[in-house]
Each structure stands twice: as C-alpha cells, then as structure tokens.
Amino acid sequence: MIVASGFVDVNELNDVKRVTGELRMRGIEVDEVKDEKIVFLIERETMAQVRTELDSLKDIDGVRGVYLAYYSLEGADEEPL
C-alpha cells in the first residue's frame, strides 16, 4: 500500500465544502480543513495509482494548487525476508 499526504488550496472559502466532498467521493481521506487549505491522505496499491490520483486533483473545480508533503516508498510496507 502506498500512502501520500499533502494539501490542496482552494480559490475561495465557498469552494471548501464542494472540494472536500469530491475528495471523499474519490476515496481520499480528508484529515483537516483550515481556511482555504484541505489536508488529504491518499492510500492506493501502486505508485502509479497514487500519481494518477494526485495529477487529477488539480482538475477539480475550485482547486488552486496541490501540494505533496509525504509519500511512502513502494514495498515499504512489506516484511523483510
């Protein structure tokens, strides 16, 4: 499982509710909302899926910017041999 965390900036406070709803519909956890910033957590099976999800966030109406703060490495959750 690959995990990525960051935040999105929305254009206006009026956009926060709609954008958080869209994130949740996409299966993205919304951890915190402060002013125009929405902190998110994405969990997917592969790095490609995480990358696709991150790239699509900027296309949500009302999103000004997407910022990545953390991501796990592929295979980091596997037990060593």
CNS distance restraints for C-alpha pairs under 8 A (distance, minus, plus):
assign (resid   1 and name CA) (resid  43 and name CA) 6.53 0.50 0.50
assign (resid   1 and name CA) (resid  44 and name CA) 5.71 0.50 0.50
assign (resid   1 and name CA) (resid  45 and name CA) 4.60 0.50 0.50
assign (resid   1 and name CA) (resid  46 and name CA) 6.68 0.50 0.50
assign (resid   1 and name CA) (resid  74 and name CA) 7.44 0.50 0.50
assign (resid   1 and name CA) (resid  75 and name CA) 7.65 0.50 0.50
assign (resid   1 and name CA) (resid  77 and name CA) 6.71 0.50 0.50
assign (resid   2 and name CA) (resid  43 and name CA) 5.65 0.50 0.50
assign (resid   2 and name CA) (resid  44 and name CA) 5.38 0.50 0.50
assign (resid   2 and name CA) (resid  45 and name CA) 5.83 0.50 0.50
assign (resid   2 and name CA) (resid  46 and name CA) 6.02 0.50 0.50
assign (resid   2 and name CA) (resid  47 and name CA) 6.25 0.50 0.50
assign (resid   2 and name CA) (resid  50 and name CA) 7.24 0.50 0.50
assign (resid   2 and name CA) (resid  71 and name CA) 7.23 0.50 0.50
assign (resid   2 and name CA) (resid  72 and name CA) 5.64 0.50 0.50
assign (resid   2 and name CA) (resid  73 and name CA) 6.76 0.50 0.50
assign (resid   2 and name CA) (resid  74 and name CA) 6.16 0.50 0.50
assign (resid   3 and name CA) (resid  41 and name CA) 7.03 0.50 0.50
assign (resid   3 and name CA) (resid  42 and name CA) 5.64 0.50 0.50
assign (resid   3 and name CA) (resid  43 and name CA) 4.60 0.50 0.50
assign (resid   3 and name CA) (resid  44 and name CA) 6.70 0.50 0.50
assign (resid   3 and name CA) (resid  50 and name CA) 7.78 0.50 0.50
assign (resid   3 and name CA) (resid  70 and name CA) 7.96 0.50 0.50
assign (resid   3 and name CA) (resid  71 and name CA) 5.46 0.50 0.50
assign (resid   3 and name CA) (resid  72 and name CA) 5.35 0.50 0.50
assign (resid   4 and name CA) (resid  41 and name CA) 5.78 0.50 0.50
assign (resid   4 and name CA) (resid  42 and name CA) 5.14 0.50 0.50
assign (resid   4 and name CA) (resid  43 and name CA) 6.62 0.50 0.50
assign (resid   4 and name CA) (resid  50 and name CA) 7.23 0.50 0.50
assign (resid   4 and name CA) (resid  68 and name CA) 7.30 0.50 0.50
assign (resid   4 and name CA) (resid  69 and name CA) 7.68 0.50 0.50
assign (resid   4 and name CA) (resid  70 and name CA) 5.50 0.50 0.50
assign (resid   4 and name CA) (resid  71 and name CA) 4.07 0.50 0.50
assign (resid   4 and name CA) (resid  72 and name CA) 6.53 0.50 0.50
assign (resid   5 and name CA) (resid  39 and name CA) 7.42 0.50 0.50
assign (resid   5 and name CA) (resid  40 and name CA) 5.63 0.50 0.50
assign (resid   5 and name CA) (resid  41 and name CA) 4.50 0.50 0.50
assign (resid   5 and name CA) (resid  42 and name CA) 6.29 0.50 0.50
assign (resid   5 and name CA) (resid  68 and name CA) 6.06 0.50 0.50
assign (resid   5 and name CA) (resid  69 and name CA) 5.68 0.50 0.50
assign (resid   5 and name CA) (resid  70 and name CA) 5.12 0.50 0.50
assign (resid   5 and name CA) (resid  71 and name CA) 6.31 0.50 0.50
assign (resid   6 and name CA) (resid  39 and name CA) 5.73 0.50 0.50
assign (resid   6 and name CA) (resid  40 and name CA) 5.62 0.50 0.50
assign (resid   6 and name CA) (resid  41 and name CA) 6.86 0.50 0.50
assign (resid   6 and name CA) (resid  66 and name CA) 7.56 0.50 0.50
assign (resid   6 and name CA) (resid  67 and name CA) 5.43 0.50 0.50
assign (resid   6 and name CA) (resid  68 and name CA) 4.25 0.50 0.50
assign (resid   6 and name CA) (resid  69 and name CA) 4.58 0.50 0.50
assign (resid   6 and name CA) (resid  70 and name CA) 6.58 0.50 0.50
assign (resid   7 and name CA) (resid  37 and name CA) 6.29 0.50 0.50
assign (resid   7 and name CA) (resid  38 and name CA) 5.22 0.50 0.50
assign (resid   7 and name CA) (resid  39 and name CA) 4.18 0.50 0.50
assign (resid   7 and name CA) (resid  40 and name CA) 5.65 0.50 0.50
assign (resid   7 and name CA) (resid  66 and name CA) 6.09 0.50 0.50
assign (resid   7 and name CA) (resid  67 and name CA) 5.34 0.50 0.50
assign (resid   7 and name CA) (resid  68 and name CA) 6.65 0.50 0.50
assign (resid   7 and name CA) (resid  69 and name CA) 7.63 0.50 0.50
assign (resid   8 and name CA) (resid  37 and name CA) 5.66 0.50 0.50
assign (resid   8 and name CA) (resid  38 and name CA) 5.28 0.50 0.50
assign (resid   8 and name CA) (resid  39 and name CA) 6.66 0.50 0.50
assign (resid   8 and name CA) (resid  40 and name CA) 7.77 0.50 0.50
assign (resid   8 and name CA) (resid  63 and name CA) 6.69 0.50 0.50
assign (resid   8 and name CA) (resid  64 and name CA) 7.38 0.50 0.50
assign (resid   8 and name CA) (resid  65 and name CA) 5.63 0.50 0.50
assign (resid   8 and name CA) (resid  66 and name CA) 4.49 0.50 0.50
assign (resid   8 and name CA) (resid  67 and name CA) 6.13 0.50 0.50
assign (resid   9 and name CA) (resid  36 and name CA) 5.57 0.50 0.50
assign (resid   9 and name CA) (resid  37 and name CA) 4.73 0.50 0.50
assign (resid   9 and name CA) (resid  38 and name CA) 6.61 0.50 0.50
assign (resid   9 and name CA) (resid  63 and name CA) 5.94 0.50 0.50
assign (resid   9 and name CA) (resid  64 and name CA) 5.37 0.50 0.50
assign (resid   9 and name CA) (resid  65 and name CA) 5.15 0.50 0.50
assign (resid   9 and name CA) (resid  66 and name CA) 6.51 0.50 0.50
assign (resid  10 and name CA) (resid  15 and name CA) 6.25 0.50 0.50
assign (resid  10 and name CA) (resid  16 and name CA) 6.58 0.50 0.50
assign (resid  10 and name CA) (resid  19 and name CA) 7.82 0.50 0.50
assign (resid  10 and name CA) (resid  36 and name CA) 5.27 0.50 0.50
assign (resid  10 and name CA) (resid  37 and name CA) 6.53 0.50 0.50
assign (resid  10 and name CA) (resid  38 and name CA) 7.95 0.50 0.50
assign (resid  10 and name CA) (resid  62 and name CA) 5.50 0.50 0.50
assign (resid  10 and name CA) (resid  63 and name CA) 4.38 0.50 0.50
assign (resid  10 and name CA) (resid  64 and name CA) 5.06 0.50 0.50
assign (resid  10 and name CA) (resid  65 and name CA) 7.09 0.50 0.50
assign (resid  11 and name CA) (resid  15 and name CA) 6.74 0.50 0.50
assign (resid  11 and name CA) (resid  36 and name CA) 7.15 0.50 0.50
assign (resid  11 and name CA) (resid  62 and name CA) 5.49 0.50 0.50
assign (resid  11 and name CA) (resid  63 and name CA) 6.06 0.50 0.50
assign (resid  11 and name CA) (resid  64 and name CA) 5.45 0.50 0.50
assign (resid  12 and name CA) (resid  16 and name CA) 7.29 0.50 0.50
assign (resid  12 and name CA) (resid  36 and name CA) 6.42 0.50 0.50
assign (resid  12 and name CA) (resid  62 and name CA) 7.48 0.50 0.50
assign (resid  13 and name CA) (resid  35 and name CA) 6.58 0.50 0.50
assign (resid  13 and name CA) (resid  36 and name CA) 5.62 0.50 0.50
assign (resid  15 and name CA) (resid  19 and name CA) 6.07 0.50 0.50
assign (resid  15 and name CA) (resid  62 and name CA) 5.66 0.50 0.50
assign (resid  15 and name CA) (resid  63 and name CA) 7.96 0.50 0.50
assign (resid  16 and name CA) (resid  20 and name CA) 6.01 0.50 0.50
assign (resid  16 and name CA) (resid  36 and name CA) 6.69 0.50 0.50
assign (resid  16 and name CA) (resid  38 and name CA) 7.60 0.50 0.50
assign (resid  17 and name CA) (resid  21 and name CA) 6.14 0.50 0.50
assign (resid  18 and name CA) (resid  22 and name CA) 6.26 0.50 0.50
assign (resid  19 and name CA) (resid  23 and name CA) 6.19 0.50 0.50
assign (resid  19 and name CA) (resid  60 and name CA) 7.12 0.50 0.50
assign (resid  19 and name CA) (resid  61 and name CA) 7.57 0.50 0.50
assign (resid  19 and name CA) (resid  62 and name CA) 7.02 0.50 0.50
assign (resid  19 and name CA) (resid  63 and name CA) 7.40 0.50 0.50
assign (resid  20 and name CA) (resid  24 and name CA) 6.23 0.50 0.50
assign (resid  20 and name CA) (resid  30 and name CA) 6.83 0.50 0.50
assign (resid  20 and name CA) (resid  38 and name CA) 7.34 0.50 0.50
assign (resid  21 and name CA) (resid  25 and name CA) 6.17 0.50 0.50
assign (resid  22 and name CA) (resid  26 and name CA) 6.35 0.50 0.50
assign (resid  22 and name CA) (resid  60 and name CA) 7.81 0.50 0.50
assign (resid  23 and name CA) (resid  27 and name CA) 6.59 0.50 0.50
assign (resid  23 and name CA) (resid  28 and name CA) 5.20 0.50 0.50
assign (resid  23 and name CA) (resid  29 and name CA) 7.21 0.50 0.50
assign (resid  23 and name CA) (resid  30 and name CA) 7.24 0.50 0.50
assign (resid  24 and name CA) (resid  28 and name CA) 5.09 0.50 0.50
assign (resid  24 and name CA) (resid  29 and name CA) 6.13 0.50 0.50
assign (resid  24 and name CA) (resid  30 and name CA) 6.95 0.50 0.50
assign (resid  27 and name CA) (resid  42 and name CA) 7.76 0.50 0.50
assign (resid  28 and name CA) (resid  40 and name CA) 6.66 0.50 0.50
assign (resid  28 and name CA) (resid  41 and name CA) 6.01 0.50 0.50
assign (resid  28 and name CA) (resid  42 and name CA) 5.20 0.50 0.50
assign (resid  28 and name CA) (resid  43 and name CA) 7.49 0.50 0.50
assign (resid  29 and name CA) (resid  40 and name CA) 5.57 0.50 0.50
assign (resid  29 and name CA) (resid  41 and name CA) 5.06 0.50 0.50
assign (resid  29 and name CA) (resid  42 and name CA) 6.48 0.50 0.50
assign (resid  30 and name CA) (resid  38 and name CA) 6.99 0.50 0.50
assign (resid  30 and name CA) (resid  39 and name CA) 5.96 0.50 0.50
assign (resid  30 and name CA) (resid  40 and name CA) 4.60 0.50 0.50
assign (resid  30 and name CA) (resid  41 and name CA) 6.50 0.50 0.50
assign (resid  31 and name CA) (resid  38 and name CA) 7.67 0.50 0.50
assign (resid  31 and name CA) (resid  39 and name CA) 5.46 0.50 0.50
assign (resid  31 and name CA) (resid  40 and name CA) 5.59 0.50 0.50
assign (resid  31 and name CA) (resid  41 and name CA) 7.04 0.50 0.50
assign (resid  32 and name CA) (resid  38 and name CA) 5.98 0.50 0.50
assign (resid  32 and name CA) (resid  39 and name CA) 5.14 0.50 0.50
assign (resid  32 and name CA) (resid  40 and name CA) 7.42 0.50 0.50
assign (resid  33 and name CA) (resid  37 and name CA) 5.82 0.50 0.50
assign (resid  33 and name CA) (resid  38 and name CA) 4.57 0.50 0.50
assign (resid  33 and name CA) (resid  39 and name CA) 6.25 0.50 0.50
assign (resid  34 and name CA) (resid  38 and name CA) 6.57 0.50 0.50
assign (resid  42 and name CA) (resid  50 and name CA) 7.00 0.50 0.50
assign (resid  43 and name CA) (resid  50 and name CA) 7.30 0.50 0.50
assign (resid  44 and name CA) (resid  49 and name CA) 6.15 0.50 0.50
assign (resid  44 and name CA) (resid  50 and name CA) 5.90 0.50 0.50
assign (resid  45 and name CA) (resid  49 and name CA) 6.96 0.50 0.50
assign (resid  46 and name CA) (resid  50 and name CA) 6.56 0.50 0.50
assign (resid  46 and name CA) (resid  74 and name CA) 7.12 0.50 0.50
assign (resid  47 and name CA) (resid  51 and name CA) 6.07 0.50 0.50
assign (resid  47 and name CA) (resid  74 and name CA) 6.63 0.50 0.50
assign (resid  48 and name CA) (resid  52 and name CA) 6.12 0.50 0.50
assign (resid  49 and name CA) (resid  53 and name CA) 6.17 0.50 0.50
assign (resid  50 and name CA) (resid  54 and name CA) 6.10 0.50 0.50
assign (resid  51 and name CA) (resid  55 and name CA) 6.06 0.50 0.50
assign (resid  52 and name CA) (resid  56 and name CA) 6.26 0.50 0.50
assign (resid  53 and name CA) (resid  57 and name CA) 6.53 0.50 0.50
assign (resid  54 and name CA) (resid  58 and name CA) 7.68 0.50 0.50
assign (resid  54 and name CA) (resid  66 and name CA) 7.79 0.50 0.50
assign (resid  55 and name CA) (resid  59 and name CA) 7.89 0.50 0.50
assign (resid  56 and name CA) (resid  60 and name CA) 7.27 0.50 0.50
assign (resid  57 and name CA) (resid  63 and name CA) 7.58 0.50 0.50
assign (resid  57 and name CA) (resid  66 and name CA) 6.90 0.50 0.50
assign (resid  58 and name CA) (resid  63 and name CA) 5.96 0.50 0.50
assign (resid  58 and name CA) (resid  64 and name CA) 7.19 0.50 0.50
assign (resid  58 and name CA) (resid  65 and name CA) 6.31 0.50 0.50
assign (resid  58 and name CA) (resid  66 and name CA) 6.21 0.50 0.50
assign (resid  59 and name CA) (resid  63 and name CA) 7.21 0.50 0.50
assign (resid  72 and name CA) (resid  76 and name CA) 6.83 0.50 0.50
